[in-house]
Amino acid sequence: MSVRFELLFSRAAPHSIDLKQLAAQSIDYYGAGAPRRRSLMERLAGLPEVKETARGSQTHVTRRAYYTHAELALSLKGLTGAPFLAAMYSMALDGERRSPLWAFLREAAAEIHREEGWPERVPKASGGGAHHYMDELCSLVLDEDWLKPIFAAAPQLYWIAVDVPEDVWRERLFGSYLQVRARYERWLGIARGHVHKRLFDELHREPPIADARAVV
């Protein structure tokens, strides 16, 4: 479990939210078409890893093969920056992309913050005075991507994750969160469009013309 998810678990526990149990309940939310996300829920739930095998047996479960990180990266060839990182993080669940992706998201949030005149600080739920919430807000966007069914089951996790009171979240930060998430989803949209175009071009590529001298 990543340090970030450990923080979420520790913040949720005092509110009687068992994220481990919610992860277990979310396993069936993902079917055969989303093996990575199903596997993530299994790991968060603390279940033993199920090895994939070409043969069925009583102790092993055969699952549909999914694209490797390298294969996904190849489908994104030519894409750079935030859209590439967002695609690898969201589609491949590549945790190593989180840090540079978060930096792009934080830069975007700062830009929106200046344009919209968001508050600099808000009260913290855990006390200790004013809260510089922007870092947490950007982290929340990436948390929700990986943990959608958990956030759906426990919506109070949104303001718990940012460490603000519920009223502050609803009245002062929810709109800001939606704007930051919209920027992230825009990057994912660019990545999806790139992949679809590559697939279209590949499917409609003309076959090579045979050399007439080779025809007898």
C-alpha positions as CSV (number, residue, x, y, z in Angstrom):
1,M,0.0,0.0,0.0
2,S,1.3,3.4,-0.9
3,V,2.0,6.1,1.7
4,R,-0.9,8.1,0.4
5,F,-3.3,5.3,0.8
6,E,-2.0,4.6,4.3
7,L,-2.8,8.2,5.1
8,L,-6.3,7.8,3.8
9,F,-6.8,4.7,5.9
10,S,-5.6,6.4,9.0
11,R,-7.8,9.5,8.5
12,A,-10.9,7.4,7.8
13,A,-10.5,5.1,10.8
14,P,-11.5,7.6,13.5
15,H,-14.7,8.2,11.5
16,S,-15.6,4.5,11.6
17,I,-14.9,4.1,7.9
18,D,-13.2,0.8,7.2
19,L,-11.6,1.3,3.9
20,K,-10.3,-2.3,3.9
21,Q,-13.8,-3.6,4.1
22,L,-15.0,-1.1,1.4
23,A,-12.3,-2.3,-0.9
24,A,-13.4,-5.9,-0.4
25,Q,-17.0,-4.9,-1.2
26,S,-15.8,-3.1,-4.3
27,I,-14.0,-6.1,-5.9
28,D,-17.0,-7.2,-7.8
29,Y,-17.6,-3.7,-9.1
30,Y,-14.8,-4.4,-11.6
31,G,-15.3,-7.4,-14.0
32,A,-13.0,-9.1,-16.4
33,G,-12.7,-6.0,-18.4
34,A,-10.8,-4.1,-15.6
35,P,-8.4,-6.7,-14.2
36,R,-5.9,-4.0,-12.9
37,R,-8.5,-2.2,-10.9
38,R,-10.0,-5.4,-9.5
39,S,-6.5,-6.5,-8.5
40,L,-6.0,-3.1,-6.8
41,M,-9.2,-3.6,-4.7
42,E,-8.0,-7.1,-3.8
43,R,-4.7,-5.8,-2.6
44,L,-6.3,-2.9,-0.6
45,A,-8.7,-5.5,1.0
46,G,-5.7,-7.5,2.1
47,L,-6.5,-10.5,0.0
48,P,-3.7,-12.8,-1.2
49,E,-2.6,-12.2,-4.7
50,V,-4.1,-14.6,-7.2
51,K,-1.6,-15.8,-9.7
52,E,-2.6,-15.9,-13.3
53,T,-2.1,-19.1,-15.2
54,A,-2.7,-20.5,-18.6
55,R,-4.3,-23.6,-17.1
56,G,-7.3,-23.7,-14.8
57,S,-7.0,-25.5,-11.5
58,Q,-8.7,-25.7,-8.2
59,T,-6.2,-23.3,-6.6
60,H,-5.6,-20.8,-9.4
61,V,-7.9,-18.7,-11.4
62,T,-7.4,-18.0,-15.1
63,R,-7.9,-14.4,-16.0
64,R,-8.0,-12.6,-19.3
65,A,-4.6,-11.2,-20.2
66,Y,-4.3,-7.5,-20.2
67,Y,-1.9,-5.1,-21.9
68,T,1.5,-4.5,-20.2
69,H,2.7,-1.1,-19.3
70,A,5.0,-1.2,-22.3
71,E,2.2,-2.1,-24.7
72,L,0.1,0.8,-23.3
73,A,3.0,3.1,-23.6
74,L,3.4,2.1,-27.2
75,S,-0.3,2.9,-27.9
76,L,0.4,6.4,-26.5
77,K,3.5,6.9,-28.6
78,G,3.8,10.5,-29.6
79,L,1.9,11.8,-26.6
80,T,3.8,13.7,-24.0
81,G,3.4,15.7,-20.8
82,A,0.3,15.6,-18.6
83,P,-1.9,13.7,-21.0
84,F,0.6,10.8,-21.3
85,L,1.2,10.7,-17.5
86,A,-2.6,10.8,-16.9
87,A,-3.1,7.9,-19.3
88,M,-0.4,5.7,-17.8
89,Y,-1.6,6.5,-14.2
90,S,-5.3,6.0,-15.0
91,M,-5.3,3.3,-17.6
92,A,-2.3,1.3,-16.5
93,L,-2.5,2.1,-12.8
94,D,1.2,3.0,-13.0
95,G,1.9,4.4,-9.6
96,E,5.3,5.7,-10.6
97,R,3.6,8.3,-12.8
98,R,1.7,9.8,-9.8
99,S,4.4,12.2,-8.6
100,P,5.1,13.9,-11.9
101,L,1.4,13.9,-12.8
102,W,0.6,15.5,-9.4
103,A,3.1,18.3,-10.2
104,F,1.3,19.1,-13.5
105,L,-2.0,19.0,-11.6
106,R,-0.7,21.3,-8.9
107,E,0.5,23.8,-11.5
108,A,-2.9,23.7,-13.2
109,A,-4.6,24.2,-9.8
110,A,-2.5,27.2,-9.1
111,E,-3.4,28.7,-12.4
112,I,-7.1,28.2,-11.8
113,H,-6.7,29.5,-8.2
114,R,-5.3,32.8,-9.6
115,E,-8.1,33.1,-12.2
116,E,-10.9,32.3,-9.8
117,G,-9.7,34.0,-6.7
118,W,-10.0,30.9,-4.5
119,P,-9.2,31.4,-0.7
120,E,-5.6,30.9,0.3
121,R,-6.5,28.9,3.4
122,V,-9.5,27.2,5.0
123,P,-10.0,25.7,8.5
124,K,-8.6,22.2,9.1
125,A,-10.9,19.5,10.5
126,S,-8.1,18.2,12.7
127,G,-7.4,21.7,14.2
128,G,-4.2,23.5,14.1
129,G,-5.4,26.7,12.4
130,A,-5.5,27.6,8.7
131,H,-5.1,24.9,6.1
132,H,-3.2,25.2,2.9
133,Y,-5.5,22.8,1.0
134,M,-4.3,22.9,-2.6
135,D,-1.8,20.1,-2.3
136,E,-4.5,17.8,-0.7
137,L,-7.1,18.9,-3.3
138,C,-4.8,17.7,-6.2
139,S,-4.0,14.5,-4.4
140,L,-7.7,13.8,-3.9
141,V,-8.3,14.0,-7.7
142,L,-5.7,11.2,-8.2
143,D,-7.0,9.2,-5.2
144,E,-10.6,9.2,-6.5
145,D,-9.4,7.9,-9.9
146,W,-8.1,4.7,-8.4
147,L,-10.7,4.4,-5.7
148,K,-14.0,5.4,-7.3
149,P,-16.2,2.7,-5.8
150,I,-14.8,3.4,-2.3
151,F,-15.5,7.1,-2.6
152,A,-19.0,6.3,-4.0
153,A,-19.7,4.1,-1.0
154,A,-18.3,6.6,1.5
155,P,-18.7,10.2,0.1
156,Q,-17.6,11.7,3.4
157,L,-14.1,10.5,2.5
158,Y,-13.9,13.5,0.2
159,W,-13.6,16.1,3.0
160,I,-11.9,13.6,5.3
161,A,-9.1,13.1,2.7
162,V,-8.6,16.9,2.4
163,D,-8.8,17.3,6.2
164,V,-11.5,19.9,6.3
165,P,-15.0,20.1,7.9
166,E,-17.9,19.0,5.9
167,D,-19.4,22.5,5.6
168,V,-16.1,23.9,4.4
169,W,-15.9,21.2,1.7
170,R,-19.4,21.7,0.5
171,E,-19.5,25.5,0.6
172,R,-15.9,26.5,-0.2
173,L,-13.9,23.6,-1.8
174,F,-16.3,21.4,-3.8
175,G,-16.5,23.7,-6.7
176,S,-12.7,24.1,-6.7
177,Y,-12.3,20.3,-6.7
178,L,-14.5,19.9,-9.7
179,Q,-12.5,22.4,-11.6
180,V,-9.2,20.7,-10.9
181,R,-10.7,17.3,-11.7
182,A,-12.0,18.7,-15.0
183,R,-8.5,19.6,-16.0
184,Y,-7.3,16.1,-15.2
185,E,-10.2,14.6,-17.2
186,R,-9.3,16.9,-20.1
187,W,-5.9,15.3,-20.2
188,L,-7.4,11.8,-20.1
189,G,-9.7,12.9,-23.0
190,I,-6.7,13.9,-25.0
191,A,-5.0,10.6,-24.4
192,R,-8.1,8.6,-25.3
193,G,-8.5,10.6,-28.5
194,H,-4.8,9.9,-29.3
195,V,-5.2,6.1,-28.8
196,H,-8.4,6.0,-30.9
197,K,-6.7,7.8,-33.7
198,R,-3.8,5.4,-33.7
199,L,-6.2,2.5,-33.7
200,F,-8.2,4.0,-36.6
201,D,-5.0,4.7,-38.6
202,E,-3.8,1.2,-38.0
203,L,-7.0,-0.5,-39.0
204,H,-7.4,1.6,-42.1
205,R,-3.8,1.5,-43.2
206,E,-3.4,0.4,-46.8
207,P,-1.5,-2.9,-47.3
208,P,1.9,-2.6,-49.0
209,I,1.8,-2.9,-52.8
210,A,3.7,-6.0,-54.0
211,D,6.6,-5.4,-56.3
212,A,5.4,-6.2,-59.9
213,R,8.7,-7.8,-60.6
214,A,8.0,-10.5,-58.0
215,V,4.7,-11.4,-59.7
216,V,5.2,-14.3,-62.1
